[in-house]
Amino acid sequence: SSSIECSALLVVQFRVCVGDHVPLSRCSFVPPMLIHMYIRGHEVAVVALLSAFCAATLAEPWGAGCQTTSGHLGDPLCERDGRDWESCCRQANSSCWSHRAGVRGPAEFHPARCCGDSLAVGELVFGSTIPNGRVLSLLGPGSAGTLIVRGVPDLADLLQRSHRLWYRVAAWPNASEEAAAAAEVEEGVPARGLVEAEVASHVQRHMRRRDAELAGSLARVVRWVVSALAADLRERGLPGAEVLDGVLDAAPVGHIRHFEYLKADWPRRCGSWIDCSRWGEFFAMHSDAFWVSIQTFPTLAGRGFCDGTFIVDHVPSMHRVRLSQGDVAIWFGDAVQDLTAGAVHAAKHMVLIHRSYKQRFLKQGPRRVTMFHVYPHNRTKEALVEASIATSKPLQGWTLHAQYRPSQRVLYGDVSIAAAS
């Protein structure tokens, strides 16, 4: 048999093994410009095919994504922090997981996260049949208030194709010379400064086109989940079903934000909320003013990233959201919790970065993620009721906006999703 390995380094290398069941340690490295492999005594030239395959693989900026399952164990960051992980899980002893002294925030270590990664229980495969009551049971007051939707068609391809386009900061609205130069250095190319206005306008049109495509895809996820939730509420005689259906029927408007986190808060002294010996903070704990939100697959330094978004349940305990390329996380805001009289839990969440990623983040580049929301942007149920009976005004043009802060940059804009959803 023949084994070929491409090393994800600066240079593509191939290993060729001759014989059956030969261990890789006994295989020879072959110069990539002239590659031969021997199959049953026949020499077969595979230079072009293998070179193209490995070049495409190494050019892939996302990698394999997060491994969302790990046998009987949960989040591997529990193990990285030096706890007796497997022993604690075998004992099923909650006293095994304890707070660091002085930290009074949500529990970081607990069996649900470290042994079973229980957030994975709250997942659905897009387009599958959802059993009655399933969505409501996963979003209720005793839950983390978040669903993972896996297998969204063509989402991974769209995000990958659009990644460099969206983060071409030199073409963003009102980009400064400093922001453009910094972004180009992070991308590993020589700084060229701002692009001409005509070029920037052309790039922004392509950005908007990709945003519209993404909004259409994610709007279908929203409608699929919300329709199931409304049916569950109606079946149990709980408030909110008609309003949720009505909001999506009233020509809704979506909002897309492309975040680029540049700096994390690494406090010298630990406060009382999280253990700063383990975590840096990008975004503090909050629930959303948008009534429904979707997070897509994130990257760190241009590579797929097992994300640092933590959902906090009612206990409270922390659960880390881990997505693969074709997955999204969806949660609801304060308005839906108000509308449903607490039957749906408004997800409390924060964005952290674990210390094991600190050097990679500081030396190689930002954390990036795209978020999708649906209007209205209001924390009260009255705003949802009004939106359910008043058709949204059509967007008059579509303008991209950008924010530039020392800790983050954001490209954002609104898009009509009535037709797509």
C-alpha positions in Angstrom: 0.0 0.0 0.0 1.1 3.6 -0.4 0.9 6.4 2.1 1.2 10.1 1.3 1.4 12.8 3.9 1.3 16.6 3.4 2.8 18.5 6.2 1.0 21.8 7.0 4.3 23.7 7.2 5.8 26.3 4.9 6.8 23.6 2.4 4.7 20.8 1.1 6.4 17.4 1.6 5.4 13.9 0.5 6.2 10.6 2.1 6.2 7.5 0.0 6.0 4.0 1.4 6.8 0.9 -0.6 5.3 -2.3 0.6 2.2 -3.4 2.6 1.5 -1.9 6.1 4.7 0.0 6.3 4.9 2.4 9.3 5.3 6.1 8.4 8.5 6.2 10.3 10.1 4.0 7.6 8.8 6.0 4.7 11.0 8.3 2.7 10.4 12.0 2.0 10.5 12.8 -1.7 11.2 16.2 -3.2 7.8 17.7 -4.3 9.0 18.6 -7.8 9.4 14.9 -8.7 7.1 12.5 -7.0 6.7 8.8 -7.8 4.9 6.2 -5.9 5.1 2.4 -6.5 1.9 0.4 -6.5 2.3 -3.3 -7.1 5.6 -2.8 -8.9 4.3 -0.1 -11.3 5.7 3.4 -11.3 2.9 6.0 -11.5 3.7 9.7 -11.9 1.4 11.7 -9.6 3.2 15.0 -9.5 0.4 17.2 -10.9 -2.5 15.6 -9.0 -0.8 15.5 -5.6 0.7 18.9 -6.0 -2.7 20.4 -6.8 -4.4 18.4 -4.0 -1.9 19.5 -1.3 -1.7 23.1 -2.5 -5.5 23.3 -2.2 -5.4 21.7 1.2 -2.7 24.0 2.6 -4.3 27.1 1.1 -7.5 26.2 3.0 -7.7 28.9 5.7 -10.2 27.1 7.9 -8.8 23.7 8.6 -11.0 20.8 9.7 -13.0 22.9 12.2 -13.8 21.8 15.7 -14.2 18.3 16.8 -17.6 18.4 18.4 -17.4 15.1 20.1 -14.6 13.5 22.1 -15.9 10.0 23.2 -17.4 10.1 26.6 -15.6 13.3 27.5 -16.5 16.9 27.0 -14.7 20.2 26.5 -11.0 19.4 26.2 -10.1 22.8 27.8 -11.0 21.2 31.1 -8.1 18.9 30.6 -5.8 21.7 29.5 -6.3 23.5 32.8 -4.7 20.6 34.7 -7.7 19.1 36.4 -7.9 15.4 37.0 -10.4 15.3 34.2 -11.0 11.6 33.5 -11.0 10.7 37.2 -13.6 13.3 38.0 -15.8 12.2 35.1 -15.6 8.5 36.2 -16.5 9.4 39.8 -19.4 11.6 38.6 -18.7 13.6 41.8 -19.8 17.2 41.5 -17.5 18.2 44.4 -14.6 17.3 42.1 -15.3 20.5 40.1 -14.8 23.7 42.1 -14.4 27.4 41.7 -11.0 29.1 42.1 -11.0 31.0 45.5 -12.5 34.4 45.1 -14.3 33.8 41.8 -18.0 34.2 42.3 -19.2 34.0 38.7 -20.6 31.0 36.8 -19.1 27.6 37.4 -16.3 26.9 34.9 -15.8 23.3 35.8 -18.8 21.0 36.1 -19.7 17.5 34.7 -22.1 18.7 32.1 -19.4 20.6 30.3 -16.2 18.7 31.2 -17.6 15.1 30.9 -20.4 15.3 28.4 -20.4 18.7 26.7 -24.1 18.9 27.3 -24.7 21.8 25.0 -24.3 19.3 22.2 -27.6 17.8 23.4 -29.3 20.9 22.3 -28.7 20.4 18.6 -30.7 19.8 15.5 -29.8 18.8 11.9 -31.2 21.4 9.5 -34.2 20.3 7.5 -34.9 17.2 9.7 -38.2 16.5 11.3 -38.4 18.2 14.7 -40.4 16.3 17.3 -43.2 18.2 18.9 -42.0 20.0 22.0 -38.3 19.5 21.2 -37.3 23.2 20.5 -39.2 24.5 23.6 -37.6 21.9 25.8 -34.1 22.9 24.7 -34.7 26.6 25.2 -36.7 26.6 28.4 -35.8 28.3 31.7 -33.7 25.4 32.9 -31.6 25.4 29.8 -28.7 27.3 28.3 -31.1 28.8 25.9 -29.1 28.0 22.8 -29.5 25.5 19.9 -26.8 24.2 17.6 -28.1 23.7 14.1 -25.8 21.4 12.1 -25.5 20.9 8.4 -26.8 24.2 6.9 -26.5 23.6 3.1 -23.6 25.5 1.4 -22.9 27.6 4.4 -19.3 26.4 4.9 -18.5 27.1 1.2 -20.1 30.6 1.4 -18.2 31.6 4.5 -14.9 30.3 3.2 -15.3 32.1 -0.2 -16.2 35.3 1.5 -13.8 35.4 4.3 -11.0 37.4 2.7 -13.5 39.7 0.9 -15.3 40.7 4.1 -12.1 41.4 5.9 -10.4 43.5 3.3 -10.2 46.4 5.7 -8.6 48.7 3.2 -11.9 48.8 1.2 -14.1 49.3 4.2 -16.1 52.5 4.6 -14.1 55.4 6.2 -11.0 53.2 6.5 -7.9 55.0 7.8 -4.4 54.4 6.5 -3.4 53.0 9.9 -6.3 50.4 9.9 -5.6 49.4 6.3 -1.9 48.9 7.0 -2.5 47.0 10.2 -4.9 44.6 8.5 -2.6 43.9 5.7 0.3 43.1 8.0 -2.0 40.7 9.9 -2.8 39.0 6.6 1.0 38.6 6.0 1.2 40.8 2.9 3.1 44.0 2.5 1.2 47.1 3.5 -0.2 49.0 0.5 -2.5 51.5 2.2 -6.0 52.4 1.2 -7.5 51.4 -2.1 -8.9 54.0 -4.5 -12.5 55.1 -3.9 -13.7 53.4 -7.2 -12.0 50.1 -6.2 -13.4 50.3 -2.7 -16.9 50.9 -4.1 -16.6 47.8 -6.3 -15.4 45.7 -3.4 -18.2 46.8 -1.2 -20.7 45.9 -3.9 -19.3 42.3 -3.8 -19.4 42.4 0.0 -23.1 43.3 0.0 -23.8 40.6 -2.6 -22.2 38.0 -0.3 -24.1 39.4 2.7 -27.4 39.0 0.9 -26.5 35.4 0.0 -25.6 34.7 3.6 -28.7 36.4 5.0 -30.9 34.3 2.8 -29.3 31.1 4.1 -29.5 32.1 7.7 -33.0 33.5 7.4 -34.1 30.0 6.4 -32.6 28.6 9.6 -34.4 31.3 11.7 -37.7 30.5 10.0 -37.3 26.8 10.5 -36.5 27.1 14.2 -39.0 29.8 15.0 -41.8 28.0 13.3 -41.1 24.9 15.4 -40.9 27.0 18.6 -44.2 28.8 17.8 -45.9 25.4 17.3 -44.6 24.2 20.6 -45.8 27.3 22.4 -49.2 27.0 20.8 -49.5 23.3 21.7 -48.9 24.0 25.4 -51.1 27.1 25.5 -48.2 29.5 26.1 -48.1 33.1 24.9 -46.1 34.3 21.9 -46.8 31.9 19.1 -48.9 34.2 16.9 -46.5 37.1 17.4 -43.4 35.1 16.5 -45.1 33.8 13.3 -46.3 37.4 12.5 -42.8 38.9 12.8 -41.4 36.6 10.1 -44.4 37.2 7.9 -44.1 41.0 8.1 -41.2 41.5 5.6 -38.4 41.4 8.2 -35.0 43.1 8.0 -31.8 41.3 9.0 -28.6 42.7 10.3 -25.2 41.3 9.6 -22.0 42.1 11.6 -18.5 40.9 10.7 -16.5 41.1 13.9 -12.7 41.3 14.1 -11.5 41.1 17.7 -8.0 42.7 17.9 -7.4 42.8 21.7 -8.6 40.9 24.7 -8.8 42.1 28.2 -6.1 40.2 30.2 -6.4 41.8 33.6 -3.4 41.7 35.9 -5.7 41.2 38.9 -8.5 38.7 38.9 -12.0 40.1 39.5 -14.8 38.2 41.0 -16.6 37.1 37.8 -14.2 34.9 35.8 -10.8 33.4 36.6 -8.4 35.7 34.7 -5.5 33.2 35.1 -7.4 31.2 32.5 -9.3 33.6 30.4 -9.0 36.8 28.5 -12.3 38.6 27.7 -13.5 39.9 24.3 -17.1 40.6 25.2 -18.6 40.7 28.7 -21.7 38.8 29.8 -24.9 40.0 28.2 -28.2 38.9 26.7 -29.3 40.3 23.3 -31.5 43.3 22.4 -32.1 41.6 19.0 -34.9 39.1 19.5 -33.1 36.3 17.6 -29.4 35.9 16.8 -27.2 33.5 14.9 -23.5 32.9 15.3 -21.5 31.3 12.5 -18.2 29.4 12.5 -15.3 31.6 13.9 -11.6 31.8 13.0 -8.5 32.7 14.9 -5.5 33.9 12.9 -7.2 32.8 9.7 -7.8 29.2 10.9 -10.8 27.4 12.2 -11.2 28.1 15.9 -12.9 26.0 18.6 -14.8 29.0 19.8 -14.7 30.9 23.1 -18.4 31.9 23.1 -19.7 30.7 26.5 -23.4 30.3 27.2 -24.4 30.5 30.8 -27.3 28.5 32.1 -29.6 29.1 35.1 -27.4 27.3 37.7 -25.2 29.3 36.6 -22.7 27.1 34.7 -20.6 27.9 31.6 -21.0 25.9 28.4 -18.7 26.5 25.4 -20.2 26.7 22.0 -18.2 24.6 19.5 -19.2 24.8 15.9 -18.0 23.1 12.7 -18.0 25.0 9.3 -21.6 24.2 8.3 -23.1 24.8 11.8 -24.6 27.8 13.5 -25.7 28.6 17.0 -29.1 30.3 17.4 -30.5 32.0 20.6 -33.2 34.4 21.6 -33.1 37.8 23.3 -34.8 39.5 26.2 -37.9 40.4 24.1 -38.8 36.7 23.4 -38.3 35.8 27.1 -40.7 38.7 28.0 -43.2 37.7 25.2 -43.3 34.1 26.3 -43.6 34.8 30.0 -40.2 33.1 30.6 -41.0 29.9 28.7 -38.0 30.7 26.5 -34.8 31.6 28.2 -32.9 34.6 26.9 -29.4 33.3 26.4 -26.7 34.9 28.6 -23.4 34.7 26.9 -19.9 36.1 26.9 -16.9 35.8 24.5 -13.6 34.7 26.1 -10.3 33.4 24.9 -8.4 30.7 26.8 -4.9 31.3 27.8 -3.7 28.4 25.6 -4.6 30.5 22.6 -3.0 33.8 23.9 0.3 33.7 22.0 -1.3 32.6 18.8 -3.8 35.4 19.1 -1.1 38.0 20.0 1.4 37.0 17.3 -0.7 35.7 14.4 -3.9 37.7 14.2 -7.5 38.4 15.2 -10.5 36.3 16.1 -13.2 36.8 13.4 -16.8 35.8 13.4 -20.0 36.8 11.5 -23.2 37.3 13.4 -26.7 37.5 12.0 -29.7 39.2 13.8 -33.3 40.0 12.9 -35.1 43.3 13.8 -36.6 44.7 15.9 -33.7 45.6 18.1 -35.6 46.1 21.4 -35.8 44.3 24.7 -39.5 44.6 25.2 -42.4 42.3 24.0 -44.3 45.4 22.9 -41.8 46.0 20.1 -42.2 42.4 18.9 -46.0 42.7 19.0 -45.8 45.9 16.9 -43.4 44.3 14.4 -45.8 41.4 13.9 -48.7 43.6 12.7 -46.8 46.3 10.8 -45.1 45.4 7.5 -41.5 46.6 7.6 -40.6 49.5 5.3 -38.5 48.3 2.3 -34.8 49.2 2.5 -34.0 52.3 0.5 -30.6 51.3 -0.7 -28.1 49.3 1.4 -25.2 51.0 3.0 -22.3 49.3 4.7 -20.9 50.8 7.8 -17.7 50.2 9.8 -16.5 50.8 13.4 -12.9 51.1 14.3 -11.9 50.6 17.9 -8.6 49.6 19.5 -10.1 46.3 20.6 -12.2 45.4 17.6 -13.3 46.4 14.1 -16.8 45.7 12.8 -18.3 45.8 9.3 -22.1 45.8 9.4 -25.2 46.5 7.4 -28.9 45.7 7.1 -30.5 43.5 4.5 -34.1 42.6 3.5 -34.7 38.9 4.1 -38.4 38.7 3.3 -37.9 36.8 0.0 -35.2 34.6 1.2 -36.9 33.5 4.4 
